[in-house]
Every structure is written in structure tokens, then in C-alpha cells.
């Protein structure tokens, strides 16, 4: 995975985890939705200033947009993924309880 691909994957992941649309992120960064979309498809790469604004809008330290999340690392799970796992476990527990 290239440096840019890692940034794009993390940007999309954090944006979706925070349930922020491209348009909302653009508004928070003082940019356009088209520019955010171009970043997410790899047509553009943001300046250091824009990276800081994106990170701030996502309530992150900017370095987190460049962290490699390795498979098998418990920290690799996003909050959204953790919530999905918890929801599935809860649903399974309810099904078991309802059998009795």
C-alpha cells in the first residue's frame, strides 16, 4: 500500500466512522466537496495545511491519517467495526435469551 493509498483508506474510514459526509467534511475544512472527492479517489493529494484541517475536522491528530493498521492488531479495528461486532454479539445474546 502506498503512502497516498494509506492516507485515502484512513481518511475514508475515519470520515465514515464519524458519520461525516464529504460535503460536511468540506464545509468543516473550508474546501469543496469536489476537492474532498478528488482526494478520496487519488486524483489530488492535500497540502500539509489541508491535512491538518481534515484531521481537526475529524477530531484527530494528523499522524493518525498515516498510521498503518496491521491485520491482527486489536487497535486496527475502527470504532465503527467494534460497534458492529458488539451489536452482533448483543443480537446473538437476545436470540439465546428469547429461546428460554
PyMOL CGO cylinders between C-alpha atoms (Angstrom):
from pymol import cmd
from pymol.cgo import CYLINDER

trace = [
    CYLINDER, 0.00, 0.00, 0.00, 1.43, 3.38, -0.98, 0.3, 1, 1, 1, 1, 1, 1,
    CYLINDER, 1.43, 3.38, -0.98, 1.61, 6.39, 1.31, 0.3, 1, 1, 1, 1, 1, 1,
    CYLINDER, 1.61, 6.39, 1.31, -1.27, 8.02, -0.60, 0.3, 1, 1, 1, 1, 1, 1,
    CYLINDER, -1.27, 8.02, -0.60, -3.39, 4.85, -0.56, 0.3, 1, 1, 1, 1, 1, 1,
    CYLINDER, -3.39, 4.85, -0.56, -2.89, 4.55, 3.19, 0.3, 1, 1, 1, 1, 1, 1,
    CYLINDER, -2.89, 4.55, 3.19, -3.93, 8.17, 3.69, 0.3, 1, 1, 1, 1, 1, 1,
    CYLINDER, -3.93, 8.17, 3.69, -7.02, 7.71, 1.48, 0.3, 1, 1, 1, 1, 1, 1,
    CYLINDER, -7.02, 7.71, 1.48, -8.09, 4.50, 3.25, 0.3, 1, 1, 1, 1, 1, 1,
    CYLINDER, -8.09, 4.50, 3.25, -7.72, 6.12, 6.67, 0.3, 1, 1, 1, 1, 1, 1,
    CYLINDER, -7.72, 6.12, 6.67, -9.48, 9.31, 5.57, 0.3, 1, 1, 1, 1, 1, 1,
    CYLINDER, -9.48, 9.31, 5.57, -12.48, 7.37, 4.29, 0.3, 1, 1, 1, 1, 1, 1,
    CYLINDER, -12.48, 7.37, 4.29, -12.53, 5.14, 7.35, 0.3, 1, 1, 1, 1, 1, 1,
    CYLINDER, -12.53, 5.14, 7.35, -12.38, 7.99, 9.87, 0.3, 1, 1, 1, 1, 1, 1,
    CYLINDER, -12.38, 7.99, 9.87, -14.89, 10.06, 7.89, 0.3, 1, 1, 1, 1, 1, 1,
    CYLINDER, -14.89, 10.06, 7.89, -17.37, 7.19, 7.79, 0.3, 1, 1, 1, 1, 1, 1,
    CYLINDER, -17.37, 7.19, 7.79, -16.72, 6.27, 11.43, 0.3, 1, 1, 1, 1, 1, 1,
    CYLINDER, -16.72, 6.27, 11.43, -17.58, 9.84, 12.41, 0.3, 1, 1, 1, 1, 1, 1,
    CYLINDER, -17.58, 9.84, 12.41, -20.57, 9.68, 10.03, 0.3, 1, 1, 1, 1, 1, 1,
    CYLINDER, -20.57, 9.68, 10.03, -19.43, 12.79, 8.19, 0.3, 1, 1, 1, 1, 1, 1,
    CYLINDER, -19.43, 12.79, 8.19, -20.27, 13.18, 4.51, 0.3, 1, 1, 1, 1, 1, 1,
    CYLINDER, -20.27, 13.18, 4.51, -17.78, 14.51, 2.00, 0.3, 1, 1, 1, 1, 1, 1,
    CYLINDER, -17.78, 14.51, 2.00, -19.84, 17.70, 1.85, 0.3, 1, 1, 1, 1, 1, 1,
    CYLINDER, -19.84, 17.70, 1.85, -19.81, 18.17, 5.63, 0.3, 1, 1, 1, 1, 1, 1,
    CYLINDER, -19.81, 18.17, 5.63, -16.07, 17.48, 5.79, 0.3, 1, 1, 1, 1, 1, 1,
    CYLINDER, -16.07, 17.48, 5.79, -15.51, 20.02, 3.04, 0.3, 1, 1, 1, 1, 1, 1,
    CYLINDER, -15.51, 20.02, 3.04, -17.52, 22.61, 4.96, 0.3, 1, 1, 1, 1, 1, 1,
    CYLINDER, -17.52, 22.61, 4.96, -15.56, 21.92, 8.14, 0.3, 1, 1, 1, 1, 1, 1,
    CYLINDER, -15.56, 21.92, 8.14, -12.27, 22.27, 6.23, 0.3, 1, 1, 1, 1, 1, 1,
    CYLINDER, -12.27, 22.27, 6.23, -13.22, 25.33, 4.23, 0.3, 1, 1, 1, 1, 1, 1,
    CYLINDER, -13.22, 25.33, 4.23, -12.99, 23.40, 0.99, 0.3, 1, 1, 1, 1, 1, 1,
    CYLINDER, -12.99, 23.40, 0.99, -15.32, 21.98, -1.63, 0.3, 1, 1, 1, 1, 1, 1,
    CYLINDER, -15.32, 21.98, -1.63, -16.97, 18.57, -1.77, 0.3, 1, 1, 1, 1, 1, 1,
    CYLINDER, -16.97, 18.57, -1.77, -15.42, 18.07, -5.20, 0.3, 1, 1, 1, 1, 1, 1,
    CYLINDER, -15.42, 18.07, -5.20, -11.92, 18.55, -3.76, 0.3, 1, 1, 1, 1, 1, 1,
    CYLINDER, -11.92, 18.55, -3.76, -12.57, 16.03, -0.95, 0.3, 1, 1, 1, 1, 1, 1,
    CYLINDER, -12.57, 16.03, -0.95, -13.88, 13.58, -3.55, 0.3, 1, 1, 1, 1, 1, 1,
    CYLINDER, -13.88, 13.58, -3.55, -10.75, 14.07, -5.68, 0.3, 1, 1, 1, 1, 1, 1,
    CYLINDER, -10.75, 14.07, -5.68, -8.59, 13.35, -2.63, 0.3, 1, 1, 1, 1, 1, 1,
    CYLINDER, -8.59, 13.35, -2.63, -10.57, 10.18, -1.86, 0.3, 1, 1, 1, 1, 1, 1,
    CYLINDER, -10.57, 10.18, -1.86, -10.17, 8.81, -5.39, 0.3, 1, 1, 1, 1, 1, 1,
    CYLINDER, -10.17, 8.81, -5.39, -6.48, 9.69, -5.54, 0.3, 1, 1, 1, 1, 1, 1,
    CYLINDER, -6.48, 9.69, -5.54, -6.65, 12.47, -8.12, 0.3, 1, 1, 1, 1, 1, 1,
    CYLINDER, -6.65, 12.47, -8.12, -5.33, 15.07, -5.65, 0.3, 1, 1, 1, 1, 1, 1,
    CYLINDER, -5.33, 15.07, -5.65, -3.23, 14.99, -2.52, 0.3, 1, 1, 1, 1, 1, 1,
    CYLINDER, -3.23, 14.99, -2.52, -3.81, 17.62, 0.16, 0.3, 1, 1, 1, 1, 1, 1,
    CYLINDER, -3.81, 17.62, 0.16, -1.24, 20.14, 1.33, 0.3, 1, 1, 1, 1, 1, 1,
    CYLINDER, -1.24, 20.14, 1.33, 0.11, 19.86, 4.88, 0.3, 1, 1, 1, 1, 1, 1,
    CYLINDER, 0.11, 19.86, 4.88, -2.25, 22.68, 5.90, 0.3, 1, 1, 1, 1, 1, 1,
    CYLINDER, -2.25, 22.68, 5.90, -5.25, 20.85, 4.44, 0.3, 1, 1, 1, 1, 1, 1,
    CYLINDER, -5.25, 20.85, 4.44, -4.18, 17.61, 6.15, 0.3, 1, 1, 1, 1, 1, 1,
    CYLINDER, -4.18, 17.61, 6.15, -4.23, 19.50, 9.46, 0.3, 1, 1, 1, 1, 1, 1,
    CYLINDER, -4.23, 19.50, 9.46, -7.68, 20.93, 8.69, 0.3, 1, 1, 1, 1, 1, 1,
    CYLINDER, -7.68, 20.93, 8.69, -9.02, 17.49, 7.75, 0.3, 1, 1, 1, 1, 1, 1,
    CYLINDER, -9.02, 17.49, 7.75, -7.60, 15.95, 10.92, 0.3, 1, 1, 1, 1, 1, 1,
    CYLINDER, -7.60, 15.95, 10.92, -9.06, 18.76, 13.02, 0.3, 1, 1, 1, 1, 1, 1,
    CYLINDER, -9.06, 18.76, 13.02, -12.48, 18.32, 11.38, 0.3, 1, 1, 1, 1, 1, 1,
    CYLINDER, -12.48, 18.32, 11.38, -12.32, 14.61, 12.22, 0.3, 1, 1, 1, 1, 1, 1,
    CYLINDER, -12.32, 14.61, 12.22, -11.12, 15.38, 15.75, 0.3, 1, 1, 1, 1, 1, 1,
    CYLINDER, -11.12, 15.38, 15.75, -7.83, 13.51, 15.18, 0.3, 1, 1, 1, 1, 1, 1,
    CYLINDER, -7.83, 13.51, 15.18, -4.14, 14.08, 15.44, 0.3, 1, 1, 1, 1, 1, 1,
    CYLINDER, -4.14, 14.08, 15.44, -2.94, 14.38, 11.84, 0.3, 1, 1, 1, 1, 1, 1,
    CYLINDER, -2.94, 14.38, 11.84, -0.47, 11.48, 12.16, 0.3, 1, 1, 1, 1, 1, 1,
    CYLINDER, -0.47, 11.48, 12.16, -3.40, 9.08, 12.61, 0.3, 1, 1, 1, 1, 1, 1,
    CYLINDER, -3.40, 9.08, 12.61, -4.32, 9.62, 8.95, 0.3, 1, 1, 1, 1, 1, 1,
    CYLINDER, -4.32, 9.62, 8.95, -1.00, 7.94, 8.07, 0.3, 1, 1, 1, 1, 1, 1,
    CYLINDER, -1.00, 7.94, 8.07, -0.96, 5.07, 10.57, 0.3, 1, 1, 1, 1, 1, 1,
    CYLINDER, -0.96, 5.07, 10.57, -0.78, 1.61, 9.09, 0.3, 1, 1, 1, 1, 1, 1,
    CYLINDER, -0.78, 1.61, 9.09, -3.40, -0.61, 10.67, 0.3, 1, 1, 1, 1, 1, 1,
    CYLINDER, -3.40, -0.61, 10.67, -1.96, -4.12, 10.59, 0.3, 1, 1, 1, 1, 1, 1,
    CYLINDER, -1.96, -4.12, 10.59, -4.12, -7.22, 10.44, 0.3, 1, 1, 1, 1, 1, 1,
    CYLINDER, -4.12, -7.22, 10.44, -4.35, -8.99, 13.76, 0.3, 1, 1, 1, 1, 1, 1,
    CYLINDER, -4.35, -8.99, 13.76, -3.66, -5.83, 15.74, 0.3, 1, 1, 1, 1, 1, 1,
    CYLINDER, -3.66, -5.83, 15.74, -6.59, -5.16, 18.07, 0.3, 1, 1, 1, 1, 1, 1,
    CYLINDER, -6.59, -5.16, 18.07, -6.02, -1.45, 17.53, 0.3, 1, 1, 1, 1, 1, 1,
    CYLINDER, -6.02, -1.45, 17.53, -6.68, -1.99, 13.82, 0.3, 1, 1, 1, 1, 1, 1,
    CYLINDER, -6.68, -1.99, 13.82, -10.42, -2.17, 14.49, 0.3, 1, 1, 1, 1, 1, 1,
    CYLINDER, -10.42, -2.17, 14.49, -12.16, 1.12, 13.96, 0.3, 1, 1, 1, 1, 1, 1,
    CYLINDER, -12.16, 1.12, 13.96, -14.77, 2.30, 16.45, 0.3, 1, 1, 1, 1, 1, 1,
    CYLINDER, -14.77, 2.30, 16.45, -17.43, 1.51, 13.83, 0.3, 1, 1, 1, 1, 1, 1,
    CYLINDER, -17.43, 1.51, 13.83, -16.11, -2.04, 13.41, 0.3, 1, 1, 1, 1, 1, 1,
    CYLINDER, -16.11, -2.04, 13.41, -16.04, -2.51, 17.18, 0.3, 1, 1, 1, 1, 1, 1,
    CYLINDER, -16.04, -2.51, 17.18, -19.63, -1.27, 17.40, 0.3, 1, 1, 1, 1, 1, 1,
    CYLINDER, -19.63, -1.27, 17.40, -20.73, -3.64, 14.62, 0.3, 1, 1, 1, 1, 1, 1,
    CYLINDER, -20.73, -3.64, 14.62, -19.15, -6.58, 16.49, 0.3, 1, 1, 1, 1, 1, 1,
    CYLINDER, -19.15, -6.58, 16.49, -20.79, -5.51, 19.75, 0.3, 1, 1, 1, 1, 1, 1,
    CYLINDER, -20.79, -5.51, 19.75, -24.17, -5.18, 18.00, 0.3, 1, 1, 1, 1, 1, 1,
    CYLINDER, -24.17, -5.18, 18.00, -23.87, -8.68, 16.51, 0.3, 1, 1, 1, 1, 1, 1,
    CYLINDER, -23.87, -8.68, 16.51, -22.93, -10.12, 19.90, 0.3, 1, 1, 1, 1, 1, 1,
    CYLINDER, -22.93, -10.12, 19.90, -25.89, -8.35, 21.52, 0.3, 1, 1, 1, 1, 1, 1,
    CYLINDER, -25.89, -8.35, 21.52, -28.29, -9.64, 18.84, 0.3, 1, 1, 1, 1, 1, 1,
    CYLINDER, -28.29, -9.64, 18.84, -26.97, -13.18, 19.36, 0.3, 1, 1, 1, 1, 1, 1,
    CYLINDER, -26.97, -13.18, 19.36, -27.40, -12.90, 23.13, 0.3, 1, 1, 1, 1, 1, 1,
    CYLINDER, -27.40, -12.90, 23.13, -31.00, -11.69, 22.73, 0.3, 1, 1, 1, 1, 1, 1,
    CYLINDER, -31.00, -11.69, 22.73, -31.81, -14.64, 20.45, 0.3, 1, 1, 1, 1, 1, 1,
    CYLINDER, -31.81, -14.64, 20.45, -30.42, -17.06, 23.03, 0.3, 1, 1, 1, 1, 1, 1,
    CYLINDER, -30.42, -17.06, 23.03, -32.34, -15.37, 25.89, 0.3, 1, 1, 1, 1, 1, 1,
    CYLINDER, -32.34, -15.37, 25.89, -35.59, -15.39, 23.89, 0.3, 1, 1, 1, 1, 1, 1,
    CYLINDER, -35.59, -15.39, 23.89, -35.31, -19.16, 23.47, 0.3, 1, 1, 1, 1, 1, 1,
    CYLINDER, -35.31, -19.16, 23.47, -35.92, -19.60, 27.21, 0.3, 1, 1, 1, 1, 1, 1,
]
cmd.load_cgo(trace, "trace")
